[in-house]
């Protein structure tokens, strides 16, 4: 017979899981700002042109943009903990490659590998969603999400301290050490999630997305050297357009796409994603401009002559302010809605960059700019997931938010390439060294202001929310919690043998009334399984394992989760859950 129980399945997540995953998020976030304190010195350190040196930063952002959907899909298929460890391991290898070189191409290769670690953040949130009880899930994911701001904020002064008092390669050795520590803690503390998705990995989709983004960003960086009307520049832009269009068509026709593009035609999703790109552009400009302005010598006539450490401390409030705006956003969104909060955030960003054009003459002014921009970017970023979740059915929120995350990453990648190109082409030669100019800094701030203005226009086109909203959330963490609650409404239990012992790696398949597969998973070493149910109704739970007879048991889902144990030694019976 088939055993049933009212007990919740053991999640096996100890109290240390949340801080360990949050630590992994901090380590990953460090990679994006690790080299900001030495950005002005990269051309000399790598013996290359400033336009080439910008790719040391752009390559990390680009690979991070591609890695987010790739690692997320691989985690769904093969295990989130496994892919989290792989992401961190790739980061460690990349850090060691960069630590052992002072030439451009190996450095870019190492930085590209470091960027793949960005996939660890959504993987960590997914692990929390799969393992933690509902009462702990919201605060845990809030901590994981805030680790992005904490990591970026702490990296600036700490990296500056290391670079100022040691060889700059020590930054990479330190990053590798943090990665190894995070891997060890994950192996010791974090269990694997039992959740698995059916299907296969979209290899062609991953290759197409990577190729399209590289073809688009490379001419932006090198266009001034090649000539903006040269055959090489125009050819690469044309090739990027062709590759990305073909990639989009392929993804739309794929049964298991890397990125689900089907929801992008909806106005609420389309304009939110376009606004996300613009917010991503504005976010990275301040991180590229202020540290350089602060560290330039006063002899230039406009440099503020601060040390690396002081420059890092003055810019660090950007990430920390983003983190502390979450409760403010929650109250504003609850009263006025996420569309109004997004518009307010973008207005604050525009004010910050507009005022920043005249606040570049003293170090304390950089602190003011960082705080104002951090507040605006924090409000804007917090609004985006709620807008996406409110615009799509609950079953599509994961794919839609994944695409939105990709749009933000593309924004930061474009920002790095464009601003790097602007600063390189407006630089002046001082003693044989190319030094960024105040004109370049102001042009960069104007570009950020223009990007925010475009994003604000996109936000104004967002449709009014439905009077009867579907799924609302006041923050990214609450949105993820709502999605987790949807997943929890399904069948859970254990697969047992004739003696009542757990059966590991038994395949449990969920079949709907039309005979179609609605889900599948493999049981854990302790025999537990978990399957989400798309809708209420009648299903068949089919279990099969090597050395055991198959089981097919009818089960009716009525909206509330119940654990159902499957005994492979006996014929199945109808049960309700």
C-alpha positions as CSV (number, residue, x, y, z in Angstrom):
1,X,0.0,0.0,0.0
2,X,0.9,3.7,-0.2
3,X,1.8,5.4,3.1
4,X,0.6,8.9,3.9
5,X,1.6,11.3,6.6
6,X,0.7,14.8,7.7
7,X,4.2,15.6,8.7
8,X,6.2,18.1,6.8
9,X,9.2,16.6,5.1
10,X,12.5,17.2,6.8
11,X,14.4,19.9,5.1
12,X,17.7,19.1,6.7
13,X,18.9,22.7,6.6
14,X,20.8,23.6,9.7
15,X,21.0,27.0,11.2
16,X,24.4,27.7,9.5
17,X,23.0,27.3,6.0
18,X,21.7,30.9,5.6
19,X,24.9,32.7,6.7
20,X,27.1,30.3,4.6
21,X,25.0,31.1,1.5
22,X,25.0,34.8,2.3
23,X,28.8,34.6,2.6
24,X,29.0,33.0,-0.8
25,X,26.9,36.0,-2.1
26,X,29.3,38.5,-0.6
27,X,32.3,36.7,-2.0
28,X,30.8,36.7,-5.5
29,X,29.8,40.4,-5.3
30,X,33.4,41.3,-4.4
31,X,34.5,40.3,-7.9
32,X,32.6,43.1,-9.6
33,X,34.4,45.9,-7.6
34,X,37.6,44.2,-6.8
35,X,39.7,46.2,-9.3
36,X,37.9,49.5,-9.0
37,X,40.5,51.0,-6.7
38,X,43.3,50.4,-9.3
39,X,41.3,51.0,-12.4
40,X,43.2,54.2,-13.3
41,X,46.5,52.3,-13.1
42,X,45.4,49.3,-15.2
43,X,46.8,50.6,-18.5
44,X,50.3,50.9,-16.9
45,X,50.0,47.7,-14.9
46,X,49.1,45.7,-17.9
47,X,51.1,47.7,-20.4
48,X,48.2,48.3,-22.7
49,X,45.9,51.0,-24.0
50,X,43.2,52.4,-21.8
51,X,40.5,51.2,-24.2
52,X,41.9,47.6,-23.9
53,X,42.2,47.8,-20.1
54,X,38.4,48.5,-19.7
55,X,37.8,44.9,-20.8
56,X,39.4,43.7,-17.5
57,X,36.1,45.0,-15.9
58,X,33.8,44.5,-18.9
59,X,34.7,40.8,-19.3
60,X,33.6,40.1,-15.7
61,X,30.3,41.8,-16.1
62,X,29.7,40.2,-19.5
63,X,30.4,36.6,-18.3
64,X,28.2,37.4,-15.2
65,X,25.3,38.4,-17.4
66,X,25.6,35.1,-19.4
67,X,26.3,33.0,-16.3
68,X,23.1,33.9,-14.5
69,X,20.6,32.1,-16.8
70,X,23.2,29.3,-17.6
71,X,23.9,28.4,-14.0
72,X,20.3,28.8,-13.0
73,X,19.2,26.3,-15.6
74,X,22.0,23.9,-14.8
75,X,21.1,24.1,-11.1
76,X,17.4,23.2,-11.9
77,X,18.6,20.2,-13.9
78,X,21.5,18.8,-11.9
79,X,21.4,20.3,-8.5
80,X,21.7,23.9,-7.2
81,X,24.4,23.1,-4.5
82,X,26.5,21.3,-7.2
83,X,26.3,24.3,-9.5
84,X,27.0,26.7,-6.7
85,X,30.2,24.9,-5.8
86,X,31.1,24.8,-9.5
87,X,30.5,28.5,-9.8
88,X,32.8,29.2,-6.9
89,X,35.4,26.8,-8.2
90,X,35.5,28.5,-11.6
91,X,35.9,31.8,-9.8
92,X,38.9,30.5,-7.8
93,X,40.6,29.2,-11.0
94,X,40.0,32.6,-12.6
95,X,41.4,34.5,-9.6
96,X,44.6,32.3,-9.7
97,X,45.0,32.9,-13.4
98,X,44.8,36.7,-12.9
99,X,47.1,36.5,-9.9
100,X,49.8,34.9,-12.0
101,X,49.9,37.3,-14.9
102,X,50.5,40.9,-15.7
103,X,49.6,40.8,-19.4
104,X,46.2,41.7,-20.9
105,X,44.8,38.6,-22.5
106,X,45.4,36.1,-19.6
107,X,44.1,38.8,-17.3
108,X,40.9,39.1,-19.3
109,X,40.6,35.3,-19.4
110,X,40.9,35.1,-15.6
111,X,38.4,37.9,-15.1
112,X,35.9,36.2,-17.4
113,X,36.1,33.1,-15.3
114,X,35.6,35.2,-12.1
115,X,32.4,36.6,-13.6
116,X,30.8,33.2,-13.9
117,X,30.5,33.2,-10.1
118,X,27.6,35.7,-10.4
119,X,25.4,32.6,-11.0
120,X,25.9,31.7,-7.4
121,X,23.6,34.4,-6.1
122,X,20.3,33.1,-7.7
123,X,21.5,29.5,-6.9
124,X,21.8,30.4,-3.3
125,X,18.3,32.0,-3.2
126,X,17.0,28.8,-4.9
127,X,18.6,26.6,-2.3
128,X,17.0,28.6,0.4
129,X,13.6,28.4,-1.3
130,X,13.8,24.7,-1.6
131,X,15.1,23.8,1.9
132,X,13.9,26.4,4.4
133,X,10.6,26.4,6.2
134,X,8.2,29.2,5.1
135,X,8.6,31.1,8.4
136,X,12.3,31.5,7.8
137,X,12.4,31.9,4.1
138,X,11.7,35.7,3.8
139,X,14.4,36.9,6.1
140,X,16.9,34.4,4.7
141,X,16.4,35.5,1.1
142,X,16.5,39.2,2.3
143,X,20.0,38.5,3.7
144,X,21.1,36.7,0.5
145,X,19.9,39.6,-1.7
146,X,21.5,42.2,0.5
147,X,24.8,40.4,0.2
148,X,25.2,41.9,-3.2
149,X,25.3,45.4,-1.8
150,X,27.3,44.4,1.2
151,X,29.9,42.7,-0.9
152,X,30.2,45.5,-3.3
153,X,30.4,48.1,-0.5
154,X,33.0,46.2,1.6
155,X,35.2,45.3,-1.4
156,X,36.0,48.9,-2.3
157,X,37.8,50.0,0.9
158,X,39.3,46.5,1.6
159,X,40.6,46.1,-1.9
160,X,42.0,49.7,-1.7
161,X,43.7,48.8,1.6
162,X,45.4,45.7,0.0
163,X,46.4,47.5,-3.2
164,X,47.8,50.4,-1.4
165,X,50.1,48.4,0.9
166,X,50.8,45.3,-1.2
167,X,51.3,44.2,-4.8
168,X,48.0,44.4,-6.6
169,X,48.1,40.7,-7.5
170,X,47.4,40.1,-3.8
171,X,43.8,41.1,-4.5
172,X,43.4,38.0,-6.6
173,X,45.1,35.7,-4.1
174,X,42.7,37.1,-1.5
175,X,39.7,36.5,-3.7
176,X,40.8,32.9,-4.4
177,X,41.2,32.3,-0.7
178,X,37.7,33.6,0.0
179,X,36.4,31.3,-2.8
180,X,38.1,28.3,-1.3
181,X,36.7,29.1,2.1
182,X,33.2,29.5,0.7
183,X,33.4,26.2,-1.1
184,X,34.6,24.4,2.1
185,X,31.7,25.9,4.1
186,X,29.2,25.0,1.4
187,X,30.4,21.4,1.3
188,X,30.3,21.1,5.1
189,X,27.0,22.9,5.8
190,X,24.7,23.2,2.8
191,X,22.8,20.1,1.7
192,X,21.7,19.5,-1.9
193,X,18.1,20.5,-2.9
194,X,15.8,17.6,-3.8
195,X,14.1,19.7,-6.5
196,X,14.9,18.8,-10.2
197,X,13.5,20.1,-13.5
198,X,12.9,17.9,-16.5
199,X,14.4,18.7,-19.9
200,X,17.9,19.3,-21.2
201,X,20.4,22.2,-21.2
202,X,20.1,24.6,-24.1
203,X,23.7,24.6,-25.3
204,X,23.0,26.5,-28.6
205,X,21.1,29.1,-26.6
206,X,24.0,29.6,-24.3
207,X,26.5,29.9,-27.2
208,X,24.2,32.3,-29.1
209,X,23.7,34.6,-26.1
210,X,27.4,34.7,-25.4
211,X,28.3,35.4,-29.0
212,X,25.7,38.1,-29.5
213,X,26.7,40.0,-26.4
214,X,30.4,39.8,-27.3
215,X,29.8,41.0,-30.8
216,X,27.8,43.9,-29.5
217,X,30.1,45.1,-26.7
218,X,33.5,44.6,-28.5
219,X,32.9,47.4,-31.1
220,X,31.5,49.7,-28.4
221,X,34.9,49.4,-26.7
222,X,37.1,49.5,-29.8
223,X,35.0,51.6,-32.1
224,X,37.1,54.8,-31.5
225,X,40.3,52.9,-32.4
226,X,38.8,51.1,-35.4
227,X,36.7,54.0,-36.6
228,X,32.9,54.2,-36.0
229,X,32.2,53.9,-39.7
230,X,34.8,51.3,-40.4
231,X,33.9,48.0,-41.9
232,X,35.0,46.1,-38.8
233,X,32.9,48.2,-36.4
234,X,29.8,48.2,-38.5
235,X,30.2,44.5,-39.4
236,X,30.4,43.5,-35.8
237,X,27.3,45.5,-34.9
238,X,25.5,43.9,-37.8
239,X,26.7,40.5,-36.8
240,X,25.5,41.1,-33.3
241,X,22.0,42.1,-34.5
242,X,21.8,39.0,-36.7
243,X,23.1,36.6,-34.0
244,X,20.8,38.0,-31.3
245,X,17.7,37.9,-33.6
246,X,18.5,34.3,-34.6
247,X,19.1,33.5,-30.9
248,X,15.7,35.0,-30.0
249,X,13.9,33.0,-32.7
250,X,15.6,29.8,-31.6
251,X,14.7,30.5,-27.9
252,X,11.1,31.1,-28.8
253,X,10.9,27.7,-30.6
254,X,12.9,25.8,-28.0
255,X,11.0,23.4,-25.7
256,X,13.5,24.1,-22.9
257,X,15.0,27.6,-23.6
258,X,17.9,29.1,-21.7
259,X,15.9,32.3,-21.4
260,X,12.1,32.3,-21.8
261,X,11.3,35.2,-24.1
262,X,7.5,34.5,-24.5
263,X,6.5,37.0,-21.8
264,X,8.5,39.9,-23.3
265,X,5.7,41.1,-25.6
266,X,3.5,42.1,-22.7
267,X,3.8,45.9,-22.1
268,X,4.3,45.6,-18.4
269,X,7.2,43.1,-18.9
270,X,8.7,44.8,-21.9
271,X,8.8,48.3,-20.4
272,X,10.1,47.0,-17.1
273,X,12.9,45.2,-18.8
274,X,13.8,48.3,-20.9
275,X,13.9,50.4,-17.7
276,X,16.0,47.7,-16.0
277,X,18.7,48.1,-18.7
278,X,18.8,51.8,-18.1
279,X,19.0,51.4,-14.3
280,X,21.8,48.9,-14.8
281,X,23.7,51.5,-16.9
282,X,23.4,54.2,-14.3
283,X,24.4,51.9,-11.5
284,X,27.9,51.2,-12.8
285,X,28.8,54.7,-13.9
286,X,29.3,56.0,-10.4
287,X,31.5,53.0,-9.5
288,X,33.8,53.8,-12.5
289,X,34.0,57.6,-12.1
290,X,34.2,58.5,-8.5
291,X,37.2,56.3,-7.4
292,X,39.3,57.7,-10.3
293,X,38.3,61.3,-9.6
294,X,39.1,60.9,-5.9
295,X,42.5,59.3,-6.5
296,X,43.8,61.6,-9.2
297,X,46.5,64.0,-7.9
298,X,45.6,67.6,-7.2
299,X,48.3,68.6,-9.6
300,X,45.9,67.9,-12.4
301,X,43.8,70.8,-11.3
302,X,40.7,68.7,-10.7
303,X,41.9,65.5,-9.0
304,X,41.0,65.2,-5.3
305,X,44.3,63.6,-4.2
306,X,42.8,60.9,-2.0
307,X,44.4,57.5,-1.2
308,X,42.9,54.3,-2.4
309,X,41.5,53.5,1.0
310,X,39.8,56.9,1.5
311,X,38.4,56.7,-2.0
312,X,37.0,53.3,-1.3
313,X,35.4,54.4,2.0
314,X,33.8,57.4,0.3
315,X,32.2,55.3,-2.4
316,X,31.3,52.3,-0.1
317,X,28.0,54.0,1.1
318,X,26.6,53.4,-2.5
319,X,26.1,49.6,-1.8
320,X,25.2,50.0,1.9
321,X,22.5,52.6,1.1
322,X,21.0,50.3,-1.5
323,X,20.7,47.7,1.2
324,X,19.0,49.9,3.8
325,X,16.4,51.3,1.4
326,X,14.5,47.9,1.4
327,X,12.2,48.7,4.4
328,X,11.6,52.2,3.0
329,X,10.7,50.7,-0.4
330,X,8.3,48.2,1.3
331,X,6.3,51.0,2.9
332,X,6.2,53.2,-0.2
333,X,5.3,50.3,-2.5
334,X,2.5,49.2,-0.1
335,X,0.9,52.6,-0.3
336,X,1.6,53.8,-3.9
337,X,2.6,50.6,-5.8
338,X,5.9,49.6,-7.4
339,X,5.4,51.7,-10.5
340,X,5.4,54.9,-8.5
341,X,8.4,53.7,-6.5
342,X,10.3,52.9,-9.6
343,X,9.6,56.4,-11.0
344,X,10.6,57.9,-7.6
345,X,13.9,55.9,-7.6
346,X,14.8,57.0,-11.1
347,X,14.0,60.6,-10.3
348,X,16.4,60.4,-7.3
349,X,19.1,58.9,-9.6
350,X,18.6,61.7,-12.1
351,X,18.9,64.3,-9.3
352,X,22.1,62.5,-8.0
353,X,23.8,62.6,-11.3
354,X,22.6,66.1,-12.2
355,X,23.8,67.5,-8.9
356,X,27.0,65.4,-9.3
357,X,28.0,67.5,-12.4
358,X,28.6,70.4,-10.0
359,X,29.8,68.3,-7.0
360,X,33.2,67.2,-8.1
361,X,35.5,69.6,-6.3
362,X,35.7,68.1,-2.8
363,X,35.9,64.6,-1.3
364,X,32.9,65.0,0.9
365,X,30.8,65.8,-2.2
366,X,31.6,62.3,-3.5
367,X,30.1,60.9,-0.3
368,X,26.9,62.8,-0.8
369,X,26.7,61.6,-4.4
370,X,27.2,58.0,-3.3
371,X,24.4,58.2,-0.7
372,X,21.9,59.9,-3.0
373,X,22.5,57.5,-5.9
374,X,22.5,54.5,-3.6
375,X,19.0,55.5,-2.3
376,X,17.7,56.0,-5.8
377,X,19.2,52.8,-7.3
378,X,18.0,50.8,-4.3
379,X,14.4,52.0,-4.8
380,X,14.5,51.3,-8.5
381,X,16.0,47.9,-8.2
382,X,13.6,46.9,-5.5
383,X,10.6,47.8,-7.7
384,X,11.6,45.7,-10.7
385,X,10.8,42.2,-9.4
386,X,7.4,43.3,-8.0
387,X,6.5,44.8,-11.4
388,X,7.5,41.6,-13.2
389,X,5.7,39.4,-10.7
390,X,2.5,41.5,-10.9
391,X,2.5,41.2,-14.7
392,X,2.8,37.5,-15.3
393,X,1.0,34.4,-14.0
394,X,2.5,32.7,-11.0
395,X,3.7,29.8,-13.1
396,X,5.9,32.2,-15.2
397,X,7.4,34.4,-12.4
398,X,10.7,32.4,-12.3
399,X,11.4,32.7,-16.0
400,X,10.3,36.4,-16.2
401,X,12.5,37.4,-13.3
402,X,15.4,35.5,-14.7
403,X,15.1,37.5,-17.9
404,X,14.8,40.8,-15.9
405,X,18.0,39.9,-14.0
406,X,19.7,39.3,-17.4
407,X,18.6,42.8,-18.6
408,X,20.1,44.4,-15.5
409,X,23.4,42.6,-16.1
410,X,23.4,43.7,-19.7
411,X,23.0,47.3,-18.5
412,X,26.0,47.1,-16.3
413,X,28.0,45.5,-19.1
414,X,27.1,48.2,-21.6
415,X,27.9,50.8,-19.0
416,X,31.4,49.4,-18.4
417,X,32.2,49.3,-22.1
418,X,30.7,52.8,-22.9
419,X,32.2,54.7,-20.0
420,X,35.5,53.0,-20.4
421,X,35.5,54.1,-24.0
422,X,34.5,57.7,-23.1
423,X,37.2,58.0,-20.4
424,X,39.9,56.6,-22.7
425,X,39.0,58.9,-25.6
426,X,38.8,62.1,-23.4
427,X,42.0,61.3,-21.5
428,X,45.0,63.7,-21.6
429,X,48.7,62.8,-21.7
430,X,50.5,63.7,-18.5
431,X,54.2,62.7,-18.4
432,X,53.5,59.9,-21.0
433,X,50.5,58.6,-19.0
434,X,46.9,58.8,-20.2
435,X,44.9,60.5,-17.4
436,X,41.1,60.8,-17.3
437,X,39.9,64.4,-17.6
438,X,37.1,66.3,-15.9
439,X,35.4,66.6,-19.2
440,X,35.3,62.7,-19.5
441,X,33.9,62.4,-15.9
442,X,31.1,65.0,-16.7
443,X,30.3,63.3,-20.0
444,X,30.0,60.0,-18.1
445,X,27.6,61.6,-15.7
446,X,25.6,63.0,-18.6
447,X,25.4,59.6,-20.1
448,X,24.1,58.2,-16.9
449,X,21.5,61.0,-16.6
450,X,20.4,60.3,-20.2
451,X,20.1,56.6,-19.5
452,X,17.9,57.4,-16.4
453,X,15.8,59.8,-18.5
454,X,15.1,57.0,-21.1
455,X,14.4,54.6,-18.2
456,X,12.0,57.1,-16.7
457,X,10.2,57.4,-20.0
458,X,9.8,53.6,-20.2
459,X,8.5,53.5,-16.6
460,X,5.8,56.1,-17.5
461,X,4.6,53.7,-20.3
462,X,4.0,51.0,-17.7
463,X,0.3,50.1,-17.7
464,X,-1.7,50.8,-14.6
465,X,-1.9,47.8,-12.2
466,X,-5.0,45.6,-12.4
467,X,-7.7,46.4,-9.8
468,X,-7.5,42.8,-8.8
469,X,-3.8,42.2,-8.9
470,X,-2.5,38.7,-9.3
471,X,0.6,38.3,-7.3
472,X,2.1,41.3,-5.6
473,X,5.3,41.7,-3.6
474,X,6.8,44.7,-1.9
475,X,10.4,43.5,-2.5
476,X,12.4,41.0,-4.4
477,X,12.6,38.8,-1.3
478,X,8.8,38.8,-0.9
479,X,8.3,38.0,-4.6
480,X,10.6,35.0,-4.2
481,X,8.7,33.9,-1.1
482,X,5.4,34.0,-3.0
483,X,6.9,31.9,-5.7
484,X,8.2,29.5,-3.1
485,X,4.8,29.1,-1.6
486,X,3.5,28.1,-5.0
487,X,6.1,25.4,-5.3
488,X,5.3,24.1,-1.8
489,X,1.8,23.2,-2.9
490,X,2.5,19.7,-4.2
491,X,3.4,16.1,-3.2
492,X,6.2,15.3,-0.8
493,X,7.3,12.2,1.0
494,X,9.6,9.3,0.9
495,X,10.3,6.3,-1.4
496,X,10.6,3.1,0.6
497,X,11.5,-0.5,-0.1
498,X,9.9,-3.7,1.2
499,X,11.5,-3.3,4.7
500,X,10.5,0.3,5.0
501,X,14.1,1.5,4.3
502,X,14.6,4.6,2.1
503,X,15.3,4.2,-1.6
504,X,17.8,6.7,-3.0
505,X,17.7,8.0,-6.6
506,X,14.3,6.5,-7.3
507,X,12.7,8.4,-10.2
508,X,9.3,9.8,-9.2
509,X,7.2,11.1,-12.1
510,X,4.0,13.1,-11.8
511,X,1.5,12.3,-14.6
512,X,-1.7,14.4,-15.2
513,X,-5.1,13.0,-16.2
514,X,-4.3,13.3,-19.9
515,X,-1.3,11.0,-19.5
516,X,1.3,13.9,-19.9
517,X,4.3,14.3,-17.6
518,X,3.7,17.2,-15.2
519,X,7.0,16.9,-13.3
520,X,9.7,14.5,-12.2
521,X,12.5,14.2,-9.7
522,X,14.9,11.8,-8.1
523,X,14.7,10.8,-4.4
524,X,17.4,12.0,-2.1
525,X,19.8,9.6,-0.2
526,X,17.3,9.6,2.7
527,X,14.5,8.7,0.2
528,X,12.7,12.0,0.3
529,X,11.2,13.6,-2.8
530,X,9.3,16.7,-3.7
531,X,7.1,17.5,-6.7
532,X,5.2,20.8,-7.4
533,X,1.7,20.5,-8.8
534,X,0.8,23.0,-11.6
535,X,-3.0,22.8,-10.8
536,X,-5.4,21.0,-8.5
537,X,-6.8,17.7,-9.8
538,X,-6.2,14.0,-10.3
539,X,-2.7,12.7,-10.9
540,X,-0.7,9.5,-10.9
541,X,2.6,9.3,-9.0
542,X,4.9,6.8,-10.7
543,X,8.0,5.6,-8.9
544,X,10.8,3.4,-10.3
545,X,14.2,2.4,-8.9
546,X,16.9,-0.1,-9.9
547,X,16.3,-3.5,-8.2
548,X,12.7,-2.6,-7.2
549,X,9.3,-3.1,-8.8
550,X,7.6,0.0,-10.3
551,X,4.8,1.7,-8.5
552,X,1.9,3.7,-10.1
553,X,-0.4,5.4,-7.5
554,X,-3.4,7.6,-8.1
555,X,-3.3,10.8,-6.1
556,X,-5.7,13.8,-6.0
557,X,-4.3,17.3,-5.2
558,X,-6.8,19.6,-3.4
559,X,-4.7,22.6,-2.8
560,X,-3.0,21.7,0.4
561,X,0.4,19.9,0.7
562,X,0.5,16.5,2.3
563,X,3.4,14.1,2.4
564,X,2.9,10.8,0.5
565,X,5.2,7.9,1.1
566,X,5.6,5.5,-1.9
567,X,6.3,1.8,-1.1
568,X,7.9,0.2,-4.1
569,X,7.3,-3.3,-2.7
570,X,3.5,-3.0,-2.8
571,X,0.8,-2.0,-5.4
572,X,-0.3,1.5,-5.1
573,X,-3.7,2.8,-3.8
574,X,-5.6,6.0,-4.3
575,X,-4.7,8.7,-1.8
576,X,-5.6,12.4,-1.3
577,X,-3.2,15.2,-0.7
